[in-house]
């Protein structure tokens, strides 16, 4: 099959959806499919081999912004349009993109959801021309914020359009009140143009089914997969190593970083886990640095900063080494996480996890047996659950081993790609 995956780039920041889609396209190719990754807005920052293969960046971030701001620019000559889509300029714009917030993007989000009726219709037509030449059998959209494209793609190419679901609710709910309801309404209207939605968890499938007003037969659950190359095949532990609590995700409040730091401070004050260290890794952009600086100051004030290490924006190899250095892992996200690939990454490293008992986390813990749940948004409960694992190393080791085995069996990118290929093939068949 010729499968084209359309994925927004996050510029100079690591993006979980970009990493997943890139790995998925790579795995589909290994299965013999002619898969291609088509980037939008900005370049993709990846920790594996780039699968875009020189494909142009559609919906150039600079053009998209100017088209939203100026009716005159929407009629700009083609040479100017192409110049502002140059890789050099988009790389420059990537730094500014890292500072944007959902609250600043209400009008543009609604316009993009309107597709051919929005201010970026010219960008959509450029994409259609390229897709027509590529002759895909199936087009896959990375998230529901792109559903505005589906109507034109189907009308021009006559192929199925599938759409992944992965955390769109948080973004849309963060829009200004005057934009939020219209954005959800527009997304629900345009969702009717998509043949099938693919959610990474049952929790998120049910949630988005309600919010996008979808029938149950239009949503399938397909858990995210992980490229296991470089992850240990069996449990590796240094019995004499100091106990290390770890976090690896975007360094932001929504992922619960401040909650974990508070739990760490509780544990240090109790001092039942001797010589406890905290390692914090993951994506950190300019907006996130404000929180990180505040947490550093709090840790310094508690005289424990020397026991904490921050490791922002690391490479894939460094991330894997980071995870192997941990004893217990936790990303106590405060919002409704659609999946949480970081949980799978920790378990692939044989590290047991402690996660809040909400959103997709209960599903992941039940499917892997690799961790424990605690009350959400409760730093005291989080500290107690983490402490229990540190004080019971046999149980922690058993959970880590069980999780590692389960991830290799059920959550590899090869497993995901095989199932995705089946879904794409079924979408091509006419309904009986």
VENNORWO-V94057 format. One line per field, one symbol per residue. phi: phi as a letter, one per 30 degrees, with the letter a starting at -180 (. if undefined). psi: psi as a letter, one per 20 degrees, with the letter a starting at -180 (. if undefined). burial: # if it has 16 or more other ideal C-beta (glycine too) atoms within 10 Angstrom, else .. A space follows every 10 residues. Layout:
BEGIN
phi = ???
psi = ???
burial = ???
END
This chain:
BEGIN
phi = .cccccbdcc idcdbedddd dddddddddd djddcbccdb ibedcbcbed cdhiddddhe eddedddddb ddddcddddd edddcdeddd dddeddddcd bedccedddd ddddhdccdc eddddddded ddddhddbcc cdaddcdddd ddddddchbd ccbdcaiddd dddddeedcd dddddddddd dddcdacbcd adeddddddd dchcdddcbc cbddcbdddj dddbdbbcec dddbcbbbae dbdddidddd dddddddddd idcdidcbcb bkdbcedddd dddddedddd dcibedcbbc bdhddddddd dedddccbba bdeccdddbj ddddddddci cdcbbddahd dedddddcic abcbedhbdd dddddddddd dbdddedddd dddddddddb bddddddddd dddddddddd dd
psi = qopppoppqj cjqpphhggg hghggghhgh ijqmqpooqq frqpoqjrpp jhljqqorlp hgggghhhhp hghijqqhhg ghgijqhghh hghhghhiiq qhiikgghgg ghhiciirik hhghhggggg hhhhmqhqpp phriijiihg ghghhhilqq oqpqpmjhgg ghiiqqhihg ghggggghgh hiiphpqoqi qhghggghgg hjlqqhijpq poqqrpojpi qqirppqohj qqpppqpoap mrhhikghgg gghghghhhg khoqkpqppo rapoahhhhg gghhhggghg hjkjhijppp mqlrrgghgg hghhiqgqqp nmpirnphfm hhghgghhjj pqqoqqmrci ghggghhhkj aqqrpqknhg hggggghhhh imhggggggg ggggghghhi kqhggggghh ggggghhhpq q.
burial = ..######## ########## ########.. ..#.###### #######..# ##....#### ########.. ..##.#.... #..##....# ..##..##.# .#..###### #####..### ####.###.. #....##### ########## ####..#.## #########. .#..#...## ..##.###.# #.######## #.###.###. ##.#....#. ########.. #......... ..######## ##..###### ########.. ..#..##### #####..#.. ##..#...#. ...##.##.# ####....## .##.###### ########## ########## ######.### #####.##.# ####.#.##. #######.## .....##.## ########.. #######.## #.##..#... ..
END
